[in-house]
Amino acid sequence: MRRRSSWIAALIVFSSAVPALAQRGDDAQRQSKNGRLAAQIGGVGVVVLYGRPEVRGRKVWGELVPFDRVWRTGADEATTITVDRDAEIGGQRVAAGTYALFTIPGNGEWTVILNRGAKQWGAFKYDAGQDVARVAVQPRSGSHVEALDFTPGEDEILLRWERLRVPIPIRVAP
């Protein structure tokens, strides 16, 4: 029975992400290829769709991606996150659904933002009035990752790029 519920939850996550998949489009001609994370994290089915810019010898943090400004958290279209059930993201309750995943990189602390404006290019039309959650997180250092990536953890998503790791804690809402 438990295995069946896991399969049903996974099916719901993947089927709810289909509209978001269409949003990113074909990446054959893109310099930054599409990325996708689909996983169960903290009891929540999660799908993250994003563009994967590469470092290519550039200084990323503070230059290519400025500090203290809203960033699309990837390349091209806004990165999206879909959660299949009500969840807590960094302790803030978020209803099941699809959201834009923006961040505000800082030198010592980052702000992770979930925003209702999931279908947009970059962060050019970012509207703070559409935010559903803002969470402060502490970045960590790590080994070099050339192309931006999101990886699952037991109770977090880890944004990895260049030599930085940014945790986004996720669990089922009580």
C-alpha positions in Angstrom: 0.0 0.0 0.0 2.8 2.4 0.9 4.6 1.7 -2.4 1.4 2.3 -4.3 1.0 5.8 -2.6 4.6 6.7 -3.5 3.9 5.8 -7.2 0.7 7.8 -7.1 2.4 10.8 -5.6 5.2 10.6 -8.2 2.7 10.4 -11.0 0.9 13.5 -9.7 4.2 15.4 -9.5 5.3 14.5 -13.0 1.8 15.1 -14.6 1.5 18.5 -12.8 4.9 19.5 -14.3 3.9 18.9 -17.9 2.6 22.5 -18.4 5.9 23.8 -16.9 7.9 21.6 -19.2 6.3 23.1 -22.2 7.2 26.6 -20.9 11.0 26.0 -21.2 10.8 24.8 -24.8 13.3 23.0 -26.9 16.9 23.7 -25.9 18.7 22.6 -29.1 19.6 26.2 -30.0 20.1 27.4 -26.4 23.5 28.2 -25.1 22.3 27.3 -21.5 20.6 23.9 -21.8 17.5 23.0 -19.8 17.8 21.2 -16.5 15.2 19.2 -14.6 15.1 17.8 -11.1 12.2 15.5 -10.1 12.4 14.0 -6.6 10.7 13.2 -3.3 12.2 15.6 -0.8 11.1 15.8 2.8 7.9 13.8 1.9 7.0 16.3 -0.9 7.1 15.5 -4.6 9.2 18.3 -6.2 10.0 19.2 -9.8 12.4 22.1 -10.6 12.8 23.3 -14.2 15.7 25.7 -15.0 18.2 26.9 -17.5 21.8 25.7 -16.9 24.3 28.6 -17.5 28.0 27.7 -17.4 30.8 29.4 -15.6 33.1 29.4 -18.7 35.9 31.2 -16.7 33.7 34.1 -15.6 33.4 35.5 -12.1 29.9 34.4 -11.2 29.0 35.8 -7.8 29.0 39.5 -7.5 29.6 40.1 -11.2 27.7 37.8 -13.7 25.1 37.4 -10.9 25.0 40.6 -8.9 24.6 40.6 -5.2 21.5 42.0 -3.6 19.3 41.9 -6.7 16.6 39.5 -7.7 17.9 36.7 -9.9 16.0 34.2 -12.1 18.1 31.5 -10.5 19.2 30.1 -13.8 19.2 31.2 -17.4 16.4 32.3 -19.9 12.9 31.7 -18.5 12.3 32.0 -14.8 13.2 28.8 -12.9 10.0 27.0 -11.7 9.4 24.7 -8.8 6.3 22.5 -8.5 5.3 20.9 -5.2 2.7 18.2 -5.2 1.3 18.9 -1.8 1.3 21.7 0.8 4.8 22.1 1.9 7.1 24.1 4.2 9.9 25.8 2.4 12.3 27.0 5.0 9.6 27.0 7.6 7.0 28.9 5.5 3.9 27.2 4.4 3.3 27.0 0.6 0.3 25.5 -1.1 0.7 22.7 -3.7 1.3 24.2 -7.1 3.9 25.7 -9.5 5.9 28.8 -8.6 8.8 30.9 -10.0 11.9 30.3 -8.0 13.9 33.5 -7.6 16.8 34.3 -5.3 18.6 37.3 -4.1 22.2 36.3 -3.7 24.1 38.0 -0.9 27.7 37.9 0.1 26.9 35.9 3.3 23.1 35.2 3.1 20.7 34.5 0.3 17.0 35.0 0.0 15.0 32.3 -1.7 11.7 33.5 -3.1 8.6 31.5 -4.4 6.5 33.7 -6.6 3.1 33.2 -8.3 4.5 34.6 -11.6 5.8 31.2 -12.9 5.4 32.0 -16.6 7.9 34.8 -17.3 11.2 35.4 -19.0 14.0 36.0 -16.5 13.1 38.3 -13.6 12.3 41.3 -15.7 8.7 41.4 -14.6 9.3 40.2 -11.1 6.5 41.5 -8.8 7.2 41.2 -5.0 3.4 41.5 -4.5 3.2 38.0 -6.0 5.6 36.4 -3.5 4.2 33.5 -1.5 7.4 32.8 0.5 10.7 34.5 1.2 13.3 32.4 3.1 16.8 33.4 4.3 19.4 30.6 3.7 23.1 30.3 4.3 25.2 29.4 1.2 28.1 26.9 1.6 31.3 26.4 -0.3 31.9 23.2 -2.3 33.9 21.8 -5.3 33.5 23.4 -8.7 30.3 22.8 -10.7 30.6 24.2 -14.3 26.8 24.2 -15.2 24.2 25.3 -12.7 22.5 22.3 -11.2 19.9 21.4 -8.6 20.3 18.2 -6.6 18.0 16.5 -4.1 18.8 15.9 -0.5 16.8 14.2 2.2 15.1 17.4 3.3 16.4 20.1 0.9 17.2 21.0 -2.7 20.7 22.1 -3.2 21.5 24.7 -5.9 25.1 24.1 -7.0 27.1 26.4 -9.3 30.7 27.5 -9.4 32.0 26.8 -5.9 28.7 27.6 -4.1 25.9 25.4 -2.6 22.6 27.0 -1.7 20.2 24.8 0.4 16.5 25.2 0.0 14.8 23.3 2.9 11.6 21.4 2.0 9.2 19.2 4.0 5.5 18.3 4.2 3.5 21.0 5.9 2.1 19.9 9.2 
